[in-house]
Amino acid sequence: MEKKVSIYDIAKDMGVSTATVSFVLNGKAKEKGITDAVEKRIKKHADKVGYHPNLLAKSLRTGKSGVIGMLVEGIADPFFASICSTVGDLYYHPGSECIFGEGKHSIDHKK
């Protein structure tokens, strides 16, 4: 299995700090006074080496996973399928995910 590229690897390759790489990749370069040239070099290198943020680490750090879940009674039922489709369309944005599942409703389960 190939080692995943980290911001530490990019920082080492580019001769900058991990903070600089982090600011650039999180869209805070201007705010932190990082020049356009450095920002462009870091982004280009990150693309070249196939950097992708570790979403698990990000969710642990921020407390937000970007994932919502929804259980419906019968996911194959056109009514519930339509609801799932609409929720998915309304919620979608980059870095988000909707997970749909099927739960069985029964009076016996309530007892």
PDB file as gemmi writes it, atoms N, CA and C in Angstrom:
CRYST1    1.000    1.000    1.000  90.00  90.00  90.00 P 1                      
ATOM      1  N   MET A   1       0.841  -1.182   0.000  1.00  0.00           N  
ATOM      2  CA  MET A   1       0.000   0.000   0.000  1.00  0.00           C  
ATOM      3  C   MET A   1       0.884   1.242   0.000  1.00  0.00           C  
ATOM      4  N   GLU A   2       0.542   2.192  -0.848  1.00  0.00           N  
ATOM      5  CA  GLU A   2       1.323   3.404  -0.998  1.00  0.00           C  
ATOM      6  C   GLU A   2       1.065   4.367   0.162  1.00  0.00           C  
ATOM      7  N   LYS A   3       2.142   5.021   0.637  1.00  0.00           N  
ATOM      8  CA  LYS A   3       2.021   5.968   1.742  1.00  0.00           C  
ATOM      9  C   LYS A   3       1.257   7.206   1.276  1.00  0.00           C  
ATOM     10  N   LYS A   4       0.317   7.636   2.083  1.00  0.00           N  
ATOM     11  CA  LYS A   4      -0.466   8.815   1.774  1.00  0.00           C  
ATOM     12  C   LYS A   4       0.378  10.066   2.002  1.00  0.00           C  
ATOM     13  N   VAL A   5       0.313  11.002   1.071  1.00  0.00           N  
ATOM     14  CA  VAL A   5       1.075  12.247   1.167  1.00  0.00           C  
ATOM     15  C   VAL A   5       0.448  13.130   2.237  1.00  0.00           C  
ATOM     16  N   SER A   6       1.290  13.694   3.106  1.00  0.00           N  
ATOM     17  CA  SER A   6       0.806  14.565   4.181  1.00  0.00           C  
ATOM     18  C   SER A   6       1.316  15.987   3.974  1.00  0.00           C  
ATOM     19  N   ILE A   7       0.795  16.914   4.764  1.00  0.00           N  
ATOM     20  CA  ILE A   7       1.291  18.294   4.680  1.00  0.00           C  
ATOM     21  C   ILE A   7       2.756  18.356   5.106  1.00  0.00           C  
ATOM     22  N   TYR A   8       3.176  17.422   5.946  1.00  0.00           N  
ATOM     23  CA  TYR A   8       4.585  17.369   6.358  1.00  0.00           C  
ATOM     24  C   TYR A   8       5.477  17.057   5.159  1.00  0.00           C  
ATOM     25  N   ASP A   9       5.030  16.125   4.316  1.00  0.00           N  
ATOM     26  CA  ASP A   9       5.781  15.767   3.113  1.00  0.00           C  
ATOM     27  C   ASP A   9       5.876  16.960   2.162  1.00  0.00           C  
ATOM     28  N   ILE A  10       4.763  17.646   1.977  1.00  0.00           N  
ATOM     29  CA  ILE A  10       4.742  18.806   1.082  1.00  0.00           C  
ATOM     30  C   ILE A  10       5.646  19.906   1.622  1.00  0.00           C  
ATOM     31  N   ALA A  11       5.569  20.168   2.924  1.00  0.00           N  
ATOM     32  CA  ALA A  11       6.405  21.203   3.544  1.00  0.00           C  
ATOM     33  C   ALA A  11       7.885  20.888   3.350  1.00  0.00           C  
ATOM     34  N   LYS A  12       8.255  19.642   3.555  1.00  0.00           N  
ATOM     35  CA  LYS A  12       9.651  19.224   3.396  1.00  0.00           C  
ATOM     36  C   LYS A  12      10.099  19.410   1.947  1.00  0.00           C  
ATOM     37  N   ASP A  13       9.264  18.965   1.004  1.00  0.00           N  
ATOM     38  CA  ASP A  13       9.585  19.093  -0.423  1.00  0.00           C  
ATOM     39  C   ASP A  13       9.736  20.552  -0.857  1.00  0.00           C  
ATOM     40  N   MET A  14       8.901  21.423  -0.298  1.00  0.00           N  
ATOM     41  CA  MET A  14       8.868  22.820  -0.731  1.00  0.00           C  
ATOM     42  C   MET A  14       9.776  23.731   0.088  1.00  0.00           C  
ATOM     43  N   GLY A  15      10.305  23.233   1.197  1.00  0.00           N  
ATOM     44  CA  GLY A  15      11.177  24.044   2.040  1.00  0.00           C  
ATOM     45  C   GLY A  15      10.443  25.133   2.799  1.00  0.00           C  
ATOM     46  N   VAL A  16       9.203  24.828   3.184  1.00  0.00           N  
ATOM     47  CA  VAL A  16       8.399  25.771   3.973  1.00  0.00           C  
ATOM     48  C   VAL A  16       7.896  25.047   5.219  1.00  0.00           C  
ATOM     49  N   SER A  17       7.256  25.792   6.101  1.00  0.00           N  
ATOM     50  CA  SER A  17       6.736  25.177   7.326  1.00  0.00           C  
ATOM     51  C   SER A  17       5.423  24.442   7.050  1.00  0.00           C  
ATOM     52  N   THR A  18       5.097  23.528   7.946  1.00  0.00           N  
ATOM     53  CA  THR A  18       3.818  22.820   7.820  1.00  0.00           C  
ATOM     54  C   THR A  18       2.657  23.797   7.998  1.00  0.00           C  
ATOM     55  N   ALA A  19       2.871  24.836   8.807  1.00  0.00           N  
ATOM     56  CA  ALA A  19       1.826  25.848   9.001  1.00  0.00           C  
ATOM     57  C   ALA A  19       1.529  26.556   7.682  1.00  0.00           C  
ATOM     58  N   THR A  20       2.576  26.885   6.937  1.00  0.00           N  
ATOM     59  CA  THR A  20       2.391  27.555   5.647  1.00  0.00           C  
ATOM     60  C   THR A  20       1.588  26.670   4.701  1.00  0.00           C  
ATOM     61  N   VAL A  21       1.948  25.404   4.624  1.00  0.00           N  
ATOM     62  CA  VAL A  21       1.219  24.466   3.763  1.00  0.00           C  
ATOM     63  C   VAL A  21      -0.233  24.363   4.218  1.00  0.00           C  
ATOM     64  N   SER A  22      -0.449  24.251   5.511  1.00  0.00           N  
ATOM     65  CA  SER A  22      -1.797  24.144   6.055  1.00  0.00           C  
ATOM     66  C   SER A  22      -2.629  25.378   5.713  1.00  0.00           C  
ATOM     67  N   PHE A  23      -2.050  26.565   5.903  1.00  0.00           N  
ATOM     68  CA  PHE A  23      -2.778  27.800   5.586  1.00  0.00           C  
ATOM     69  C   PHE A  23      -3.161  27.847   4.111  1.00  0.00           C  
ATOM     70  N   VAL A  24      -2.236  27.477   3.243  1.00  0.00           N  
ATOM     71  CA  VAL A  24      -2.504  27.494   1.803  1.00  0.00           C  
ATOM     72  C   VAL A  24      -3.611  26.511   1.449  1.00  0.00           C  
ATOM     73  N   LEU A  25      -3.499  25.282   1.924  1.00  0.00           N  
ATOM     74  CA  LEU A  25      -4.461  24.244   1.548  1.00  0.00           C  
ATOM     75  C   LEU A  25      -5.834  24.440   2.190  1.00  0.00           C  
ATOM     76  N   ASN A  26      -5.889  25.260   3.244  1.00  0.00           N  
ATOM     77  CA  ASN A  26      -7.171  25.553   3.888  1.00  0.00           C  
ATOM     78  C   ASN A  26      -7.733  26.906   3.483  1.00  0.00           C  
ATOM     79  N   GLY A  27      -7.139  27.516   2.429  1.00  0.00           N  
ATOM     80  CA  GLY A  27      -7.666  28.770   1.892  1.00  0.00           C  
ATOM     81  C   GLY A  27      -7.399  29.994   2.739  1.00  0.00           C  
ATOM     82  N   LYS A  28      -6.354  29.967   3.563  1.00  0.00           N  
ATOM     83  CA  LYS A  28      -6.063  31.098   4.446  1.00  0.00           C  
ATOM     84  C   LYS A  28      -4.747  31.791   4.104  1.00  0.00           C  
ATOM     85  N   ALA A  29      -4.244  31.586   2.885  1.00  0.00           N  
ATOM     86  CA  ALA A  29      -2.945  32.138   2.494  1.00  0.00           C  
ATOM     87  C   ALA A  29      -2.942  33.663   2.553  1.00  0.00           C  
ATOM     88  N   LYS A  30      -3.944  34.289   1.980  1.00  0.00           N  
ATOM     89  CA  LYS A  30      -4.014  35.765   1.958  1.00  0.00           C  
ATOM     90  C   LYS A  30      -4.088  36.319   3.374  1.00  0.00           C  
ATOM     91  N   GLU A  31      -4.949  35.714   4.164  1.00  0.00           N  
ATOM     92  CA  GLU A  31      -5.158  36.127   5.555  1.00  0.00           C  
ATOM     93  C   GLU A  31      -3.860  36.055   6.363  1.00  0.00           C  
ATOM     94  N   LYS A  32      -3.004  35.102   6.040  1.00  0.00           N  
ATOM     95  CA  LYS A  32      -1.759  34.894   6.785  1.00  0.00           C  
ATOM     96  C   LYS A  32      -0.545  35.537   6.112  1.00  0.00           C  
ATOM     97  N   GLY A  33      -0.779  36.310   5.044  1.00  0.00           N  
ATOM     98  CA  GLY A  33       0.307  37.042   4.400  1.00  0.00           C  
ATOM     99  C   GLY A  33       1.236  36.197   3.543  1.00  0.00           C  
ATOM    100  N   ILE A  34       0.755  35.090   3.046  1.00  0.00           N  
ATOM    101  CA  ILE A  34       1.558  34.219   2.184  1.00  0.00           C  
ATOM    102  C   ILE A  34       1.443  34.739   0.754  1.00  0.00           C  
ATOM    103  N   THR A  35       2.577  34.893   0.093  1.00  0.00           N  
ATOM    104  CA  THR A  35       2.578  35.468  -1.254  1.00  0.00           C  
ATOM    105  C   THR A  35       1.859  34.568  -2.248  1.00  0.00           C  
ATOM    106  N   ASP A  36       1.381  35.209  -3.314  1.00  0.00           N  
ATOM    107  CA  ASP A  36       0.692  34.457  -4.365  1.00  0.00           C  
ATOM    108  C   ASP A  36       1.606  33.409  -4.991  1.00  0.00           C  
ATOM    109  N   ALA A  37       2.881  33.762  -5.150  1.00  0.00           N  
ATOM    110  CA  ALA A  37       3.838  32.837  -5.769  1.00  0.00           C  
ATOM    111  C   ALA A  37       4.011  31.577  -4.925  1.00  0.00           C  
ATOM    112  N   VAL A  38       4.156  31.747  -3.614  1.00  0.00           N  
ATOM    113  CA  VAL A  38       4.319  30.596  -2.715  1.00  0.00           C  
ATOM    114  C   VAL A  38       3.035  29.771  -2.693  1.00  0.00           C  
ATOM    115  N   GLU A  39       1.906  30.448  -2.623  1.00  0.00           N  
ATOM    116  CA  GLU A  39       0.616  29.753  -2.617  1.00  0.00           C  
ATOM    117  C   GLU A  39       0.463  28.903  -3.883  1.00  0.00           C  
ATOM    118  N   LYS A  40       0.785  29.487  -5.013  1.00  0.00           N  
ATOM    119  CA  LYS A  40       0.656  28.782  -6.289  1.00  0.00           C  
ATOM    120  C   LYS A  40       1.592  27.570  -6.348  1.00  0.00           C  
ATOM    121  N   ARG A  41       2.839  27.729  -5.883  1.00  0.00           N  
ATOM    122  CA  ARG A  41       3.810  26.627  -5.887  1.00  0.00           C  
ATOM    123  C   ARG A  41       3.338  25.464  -5.019  1.00  0.00           C  
ATOM    124  N   ILE A  42       2.825  25.802  -3.828  1.00  0.00           N  
ATOM    125  CA  ILE A  42       2.366  24.756  -2.900  1.00  0.00           C  
ATOM    126  C   ILE A  42       1.165  24.008  -3.480  1.00  0.00           C  
ATOM    127  N   LYS A  43       0.195  24.747  -4.016  1.00  0.00           N  
ATOM    128  CA  LYS A  43      -0.990  24.102  -4.593  1.00  0.00           C  
ATOM    129  C   LYS A  43      -0.613  23.212  -5.777  1.00  0.00           C  
ATOM    130  N   LYS A  44       0.292  23.706  -6.612  1.00  0.00           N  
ATOM    131  CA  LYS A  44       0.728  22.931  -7.774  1.00  0.00           C  
ATOM    132  C   LYS A  44       1.417  21.642  -7.327  1.00  0.00           C  
ATOM    133  N   HIS A  45       2.279  21.756  -6.324  1.00  0.00           N  
ATOM    134  CA  HIS A  45       2.987  20.570  -5.825  1.00  0.00           C  
ATOM    135  C   HIS A  45       2.013  19.589  -5.161  1.00  0.00           C  
ATOM    136  N   ALA A  46       1.063  20.118  -4.401  1.00  0.00           N  
ATOM    137  CA  ALA A  46       0.072  19.255  -3.738  1.00  0.00           C  
ATOM    138  C   ALA A  46      -0.715  18.456  -4.777  1.00  0.00           C  
ATOM    139  N   ASP A  47      -1.095  19.104  -5.865  1.00  0.00           N  
ATOM    140  CA  ASP A  47      -1.801  18.401  -6.945  1.00  0.00           C  
ATOM    141  C   ASP A  47      -0.899  17.351  -7.589  1.00  0.00           C  
ATOM    142  N   LYS A  48       0.353  17.732  -7.820  1.00  0.00           N  
ATOM    143  CA  LYS A  48       1.309  16.839  -8.486  1.00  0.00           C  
ATOM    144  C   LYS A  48       1.532  15.546  -7.694  1.00  0.00           C  
ATOM    145  N   VAL A  49       1.641  15.670  -6.370  1.00  0.00           N  
ATOM    146  CA  VAL A  49       1.921  14.492  -5.538  1.00  0.00           C  
ATOM    147  C   VAL A  49       0.648  13.769  -5.090  1.00  0.00           C  
ATOM    148  N   GLY A  50      -0.520  14.297  -5.499  1.00  0.00           N  
ATOM    149  CA  GLY A  50      -1.784  13.629  -5.189  1.00  0.00           C  
ATOM    150  C   GLY A  50      -2.250  13.804  -3.757  1.00  0.00           C  
ATOM    151  N   TYR A  51      -1.984  14.981  -3.183  1.00  0.00           N  
ATOM    152  CA  TYR A  51      -2.410  15.230  -1.802  1.00  0.00           C  
ATOM    153  C   TYR A  51      -3.930  15.303  -1.715  1.00  0.00           C  
ATOM    154  N   HIS A  52      -4.467  14.627  -0.718  1.00  0.00           N  
ATOM    155  CA  HIS A  52      -5.884  14.717  -0.366  1.00  0.00           C  
ATOM    156  C   HIS A  52      -5.947  14.844   1.146  1.00  0.00           C  
ATOM    157  N   PRO A  53      -6.763  15.775   1.659  1.00  0.00           N  
ATOM    158  CA  PRO A  53      -6.833  15.922   3.113  1.00  0.00           C  
ATOM    159  C   PRO A  53      -7.366  14.657   3.776  1.00  0.00           C  
ATOM    160  N   ASN A  54      -6.901  14.404   4.982  1.00  0.00           N  
ATOM    161  CA  ASN A  54      -7.369  13.268   5.768  1.00  0.00           C  
ATOM    162  C   ASN A  54      -8.683  13.688   6.423  1.00  0.00           C  
ATOM    163  N   LEU A  55      -9.790  13.233   5.859  1.00  0.00           N  
ATOM    164  CA  LEU A  55     -11.100  13.669   6.339  1.00  0.00           C  
ATOM    165  C   LEU A  55     -11.407  13.172   7.744  1.00  0.00           C  
ATOM    166  N   LEU A  56     -10.881  12.016   8.113  1.00  0.00           N  
ATOM    167  CA  LEU A  56     -11.079  11.519   9.472  1.00  0.00           C  
ATOM    168  C   LEU A  56     -10.377  12.433  10.466  1.00  0.00           C  
ATOM    169  N   ALA A  57      -9.147  12.805  10.173  1.00  0.00           N  
ATOM    170  CA  ALA A  57      -8.406  13.709  11.062  1.00  0.00           C  
ATOM    171  C   ALA A  57      -9.113  15.057  11.161  1.00  0.00           C  
ATOM    172  N   LYS A  58      -9.598  15.548  10.030  1.00  0.00           N  
ATOM    173  CA  LYS A  58     -10.299  16.834  10.028  1.00  0.00           C  
ATOM    174  C   LYS A  58     -11.568  16.764  10.872  1.00  0.00           C  
ATOM    175  N   SER A  59     -12.322  15.672  10.754  1.00  0.00           N  
ATOM    176  CA  SER A  59     -13.559  15.554  11.522  1.00  0.00           C  
ATOM    177  C   SER A  59     -13.272  15.424  13.014  1.00  0.00           C  
ATOM    178  N   LEU A  60     -12.189  14.759  13.375  1.00  0.00           N  
ATOM    179  CA  LEU A  60     -11.816  14.662  14.792  1.00  0.00           C  
ATOM    180  C   LEU A  60     -11.410  16.023  15.340  1.00  0.00           C  
ATOM    181  N   ARG A  61     -10.702  16.806  14.517  1.00  0.00           N  
ATOM    182  CA  ARG A  61     -10.226  18.120  14.943  1.00  0.00           C  
ATOM    183  C   ARG A  61     -11.376  19.127  15.069  1.00  0.00           C  
ATOM    184  N   THR A  62     -12.308  19.098  14.102  1.00  0.00           N  
ATOM    185  CA  THR A  62     -13.377  20.096  14.077  1.00  0.00           C  
ATOM    186  C   THR A  62     -14.641  19.652  14.795  1.00  0.00           C  
ATOM    187  N   GLY A  63     -14.775  18.338  15.005  1.00  0.00           N  
ATOM    188  CA  GLY A  63     -16.001  17.829  15.612  1.00  0.00           C  
ATOM    189  C   GLY A  63     -17.153  17.739  14.616  1.00  0.00           C  
ATOM    190  N   LYS A  64     -16.843  17.917  13.327  1.00  0.00           N  
ATOM    191  CA  LYS A  64     -17.864  17.861  12.279  1.00  0.00           C  
ATOM    192  C   LYS A  64     -17.407  16.888  11.201  1.00  0.00           C  
ATOM    193  N   SER A  65     -18.268  15.944  10.872  1.00  0.00           N  
ATOM    194  CA  SER A  65     -17.888  14.953   9.864  1.00  0.00           C  
ATOM    195  C   SER A  65     -18.400  15.300   8.475  1.00  0.00           C  
ATOM    196  N   GLY A  66     -19.413  16.147   8.384  1.00  0.00           N  
ATOM    197  CA  GLY A  66     -20.008  16.444   7.088  1.00  0.00           C  
ATOM    198  C   GLY A  66     -20.923  15.332   6.603  1.00  0.00           C  
ATOM    199  N   VAL A  67     -21.243  14.394   7.492  1.00  0.00           N  
ATOM    200  CA  VAL A  67     -22.083  13.255   7.126  1.00  0.00           C  
ATOM    201  C   VAL A  67     -23.399  13.339   7.891  1.00  0.00           C  
ATOM    202  N   ILE A  68     -24.496  13.156   7.169  1.00  0.00           N  
ATOM    203  CA  ILE A  68     -25.787  13.019   7.841  1.00  0.00           C  
ATOM    204  C   ILE A  68     -26.352  11.657   7.455  1.00  0.00           C  
ATOM    205  N   GLY A  69     -27.145  11.112   8.328  1.00  0.00           N  
ATOM    206  CA  GLY A  69     -27.769   9.825   8.069  1.00  0.00           C  
ATOM    207  C   GLY A  69     -29.275   9.951   8.168  1.00  0.00           C  
ATOM    208  N   MET A  70     -29.963   9.115   7.434  1.00  0.00           N  
ATOM    209  CA  MET A  70     -31.420   9.151   7.451  1.00  0.00           C  
ATOM    210  C   MET A  70     -31.934   7.728   7.291  1.00  0.00           C  
ATOM    211  N   LEU A  71     -32.798   7.321   8.199  1.00  0.00           N  
ATOM    212  CA  LEU A  71     -33.443   6.009   8.106  1.00  0.00           C  
ATOM    213  C   LEU A  71     -34.878   6.204   7.648  1.00  0.00           C  
ATOM    214  N   VAL A  72     -35.287   5.409   6.693  1.00  0.00           N  
ATOM    215  CA  VAL A  72     -36.669   5.444   6.230  1.00  0.00           C  
ATOM    216  C   VAL A  72     -37.236   4.029   6.319  1.00  0.00           C  
ATOM    217  N   GLU A  73     -38.546   3.954   6.295  1.00  0.00           N  
ATOM    218  CA  GLU A  73     -39.188   2.654   6.481  1.00  0.00           C  
ATOM    219  C   GLU A  73     -38.967   1.705   5.311  1.00  0.00           C  
ATOM    220  N   GLY A  74     -39.031   2.206   4.119  1.00  0.00           N  
ATOM    221  CA  GLY A  74     -38.847   1.349   2.942  1.00  0.00           C  
ATOM    222  C   GLY A  74     -38.150   2.128   1.847  1.00  0.00           C  
ATOM    223  N   ILE A  75     -36.859   1.990   1.741  1.00  0.00           N  
ATOM    224  CA  ILE A  75     -36.076   2.815   0.819  1.00  0.00           C  
ATOM    225  C   ILE A  75     -36.451   2.570  -0.646  1.00  0.00           C  
ATOM    226  N   ALA A  76     -37.012   1.396  -0.957  1.00  0.00           N  
ATOM    227  CA  ALA A  76     -37.436   1.094  -2.331  1.00  0.00           C  
ATOM    228  C   ALA A  76     -38.792   1.713  -2.659  1.00  0.00           C  
ATOM    229  N   ASP A  77     -39.532   2.116  -1.638  1.00  0.00           N  
ATOM    230  CA  ASP A  77     -40.831   2.749  -1.833  1.00  0.00           C  
ATOM    231  C   ASP A  77     -40.616   4.088  -2.543  1.00  0.00           C  
ATOM    232  N   PRO A  78     -41.350   4.367  -3.621  1.00  0.00           N  
ATOM    233  CA  PRO A  78     -41.147   5.616  -4.369  1.00  0.00           C  
ATOM    234  C   PRO A  78     -41.272   6.877  -3.505  1.00  0.00           C  
ATOM    235  N   PHE A  79     -42.163   6.858  -2.526  1.00  0.00           N  
ATOM    236  CA  PHE A  79     -42.331   8.012  -1.640  1.00  0.00           C  
ATOM    237  C   PHE A  79     -41.054   8.282  -0.853  1.00  0.00           C  
ATOM    238  N   PHE A  80     -40.523   7.247  -0.194  1.00  0.00           N  
ATOM    239  CA  PHE A  80     -39.311   7.418   0.610  1.00  0.00           C  
ATOM    240  C   PHE A  80     -38.079   7.655  -0.269  1.00  0.00           C  
ATOM    241  N   ALA A  81     -38.044   7.017  -1.436  1.00  0.00           N  
ATOM    242  CA  ALA A  81     -36.930   7.234  -2.363  1.00  0.00           C  
ATOM    243  C   ALA A  81     -36.891   8.691  -2.806  1.00  0.00           C  
ATOM    244  N   SER A  82     -38.057   9.271  -3.040  1.00  0.00           N  
ATOM    245  CA  SER A  82     -38.147  10.678  -3.435  1.00  0.00           C  
ATOM    246  C   SER A  82     -37.657  11.596  -2.317  1.00  0.00           C  
ATOM    247  N   ILE A  83     -38.032  11.281  -1.087  1.00  0.00           N  
ATOM    248  CA  ILE A  83     -37.574  12.075   0.061  1.00  0.00           C  
ATOM    249  C   ILE A  83     -36.051  11.991   0.182  1.00  0.00           C  
ATOM    250  N   CYS A  84     -35.507  10.789   0.080  1.00  0.00           N  
ATOM    251  CA  CYS A  84     -34.053  10.609   0.175  1.00  0.00           C  
ATOM    252  C   CYS A  84     -33.336  11.387  -0.918  1.00  0.00           C  
ATOM    253  N   SER A  85     -33.863  11.324  -2.123  1.00  0.00           N  
ATOM    254  CA  SER A  85     -33.257  12.035  -3.245  1.00  0.00           C  
ATOM    255  C   SER A  85     -33.266  13.543  -3.005  1.00  0.00           C  
ATOM    256  N   THR A  86     -34.381  14.061  -2.530  1.00  0.00           N  
ATOM    257  CA  THR A  86     -34.498  15.497  -2.264  1.00  0.00           C  
ATOM    258  C   THR A  86     -33.559  15.930  -1.148  1.00  0.00           C  
ATOM    259  N   VAL A  87     -33.511  15.176  -0.065  1.00  0.00           N  
ATOM    260  CA  VAL A  87     -32.601  15.498   1.044  1.00  0.00           C  
ATOM    261  C   VAL A  87     -31.159  15.485   0.553  1.00  0.00           C  
ATOM    262  N   GLY A  88     -30.797  14.473  -0.217  1.00  0.00           N  
ATOM    263  CA  GLY A  88     -29.443  14.383  -0.757  1.00  0.00           C  
ATOM    264  C   GLY A  88     -29.093  15.573  -1.629  1.00  0.00           C  
ATOM    265  N   ASP A  89     -30.025  15.981  -2.490  1.00  0.00           N  
ATOM    266  CA  ASP A  89     -29.788  17.134  -3.363  1.00  0.00           C  
ATOM    267  C   ASP A  89     -29.665  18.432  -2.574  1.00  0.00           C  
ATOM    268  N   LEU A  90     -30.521  18.609  -1.573  1.00  0.00           N  
ATOM    269  CA  LEU A  90     -30.497  19.844  -0.780  1.00  0.00           C  
ATOM    270  C   LEU A  90     -29.265  19.937   0.111  1.00  0.00           C  
ATOM    271  N   TYR A  91     -28.809  18.818   0.622  1.00  0.00           N  
ATOM    272  CA  TYR A  91     -27.682  18.818   1.555  1.00  0.00           C  
ATOM    273  C   TYR A  91     -26.337  18.857   0.857  1.00  0.00           C  
ATOM    274  N   TYR A  92     -26.263  18.401  -0.390  1.00  0.00           N  
ATOM    275  CA  TYR A  92     -24.973  18.214  -1.052  1.00  0.00           C  
ATOM    276  C   TYR A  92     -24.133  19.486  -1.102  1.00  0.00           C  
ATOM    277  N   HIS A  93     -22.884  19.341  -0.734  1.00  0.00           N  
ATOM    278  CA  HIS A  93     -21.828  20.326  -0.966  1.00  0.00           C  
ATOM    279  C   HIS A  93     -20.506  19.576  -0.862  1.00  0.00           C  
ATOM    280  N   PRO A  94     -19.447  20.108  -1.463  1.00  0.00           N  
ATOM    281  CA  PRO A  94     -18.165  19.385  -1.404  1.00  0.00           C  
ATOM    282  C   PRO A  94     -17.763  19.064   0.034  1.00  0.00           C  
ATOM    283  N   GLY A  95     -17.361  17.849   0.258  1.00  0.00           N  
ATOM    284  CA  GLY A  95     -16.957  17.420   1.596  1.00  0.00           C  
ATOM    285  C   GLY A  95     -18.100  16.883   2.433  1.00  0.00           C  
ATOM    286  N   SER A  96     -19.278  16.776   1.830  1.00  0.00           N  
ATOM    287  CA  SER A  96     -20.433  16.268   2.572  1.00  0.00           C  
ATOM    288  C   SER A  96     -20.858  14.914   2.018  1.00  0.00           C  
ATOM    289  N   GLU A  97     -21.619  14.225   2.816  1.00  0.00           N  
ATOM    290  CA  GLU A  97     -22.106  12.912   2.389  1.00  0.00           C  
ATOM    291  C   GLU A  97     -23.417  12.613   3.103  1.00  0.00           C  
ATOM    292  N   CYS A  98     -24.348  12.032   2.383  1.00  0.00           N  
ATOM    293  CA  CYS A  98     -25.602  11.564   2.972  1.00  0.00           C  
ATOM    294  C   CYS A  98     -25.592  10.042   2.948  1.00  0.00           C  
ATOM    295  N   ILE A  99     -25.989   9.455   4.049  1.00  0.00           N  
ATOM    296  CA  ILE A  99     -26.089   8.003   4.133  1.00  0.00           C  
ATOM    297  C   ILE A  99     -27.542   7.664   4.443  1.00  0.00           C  
ATOM    298  N   PHE A 100     -28.117   6.827   3.609  1.00  0.00           N  
ATOM    299  CA  PHE A 100     -29.508   6.439   3.786  1.00  0.00           C  
ATOM    300  C   PHE A 100     -29.579   4.962   4.133  1.00  0.00           C  
ATOM    301  N   GLY A 101     -30.509   4.655   5.015  1.00  0.00           N  
ATOM    302  CA  GLY A 101     -30.687   3.270   5.412  1.00  0.00           C  
ATOM    303  C   GLY A 101     -32.156   2.958   5.580  1.00  0.00           C  
ATOM    304  N   GLU A 102     -32.429   1.688   5.721  1.00  0.00           N  
ATOM    305  CA  GLU A 102     -33.799   1.236   5.852  1.00  0.00           C  
ATOM    306  C   GLU A 102     -34.008   0.649   7.237  1.00  0.00           C  
ATOM    307  N   GLY A 103     -35.016   1.149   7.926  1.00  0.00           N  
ATOM    308  CA  GLY A 103     -35.385   0.619   9.229  1.00  0.00           C  
ATOM    309  C   GLY A 103     -36.773   0.014   9.137  1.00  0.00           C  
ATOM    310  N   LYS A 104     -37.006  -1.001   9.890  1.00  0.00           N  
ATOM    311  CA  LYS A 104     -38.314  -1.665   9.858  1.00  0.00           C  
ATOM    312  C   LYS A 104     -39.157  -1.167  11.026  1.00  0.00           C  
ATOM    313  N   HIS A 105     -40.326  -0.671  10.700  1.00  0.00           N  
ATOM    314  CA  HIS A 105     -41.256  -0.190  11.716  1.00  0.00           C  
ATOM    315  C   HIS A 105     -42.161  -1.347  12.125  1.00  0.00           C  
ATOM    316  N   SER A 106     -42.252  -1.535  13.410  1.00  0.00           N  
ATOM    317  CA  SER A 106     -43.099  -2.623  13.890  1.00  0.00           C  
ATOM    318  C   SER A 106     -43.615  -2.276  15.277  1.00  0.00           C  
ATOM    319  N   ILE A 107     -44.855  -2.580  15.528  1.00  0.00           N  
ATOM    320  CA  ILE A 107     -45.440  -2.370  16.853  1.00  0.00           C  
ATOM    321  C   ILE A 107     -44.673  -3.186  17.885  1.00  0.00           C  
ATOM    322  N   ASP A 108     -44.239  -4.398  17.519  1.00  0.00           N  
ATOM    323  CA  ASP A 108     -43.506  -5.269  18.443  1.00  0.00           C  
ATOM    324  C   ASP A 108     -42.215  -4.614  18.926  1.00  0.00           C  
ATOM    325  N   HIS A 109     -41.572  -3.834  18.085  1.00  0.00           N  
ATOM    326  CA  HIS A 109     -40.326  -3.180  18.477  1.00  0.00           C  
ATOM    327  C   HIS A 109     -40.551  -2.090  19.524  1.00  0.00           C  
ATOM    328  N   LYS A 110     -41.759  -1.553  19.589  1.00  0.00           N  
ATOM    329  CA  LYS A 110     -42.051  -0.485  20.540  1.00  0.00           C  
ATOM    330  C   LYS A 110     -42.336  -1.012  21.934  1.00  0.00           C  
ATOM    331  N   LYS A 111     -42.652  -2.287  22.059  1.00  0.00           N  
ATOM    332  CA  LYS A 111     -43.011  -2.857  23.362  1.00  0.00           C  
ATOM    333  C   LYS A 111     -41.805  -3.103  24.208  1.00  0.00           C  
TER     334      LYS A 111                                                      
END                                                                             
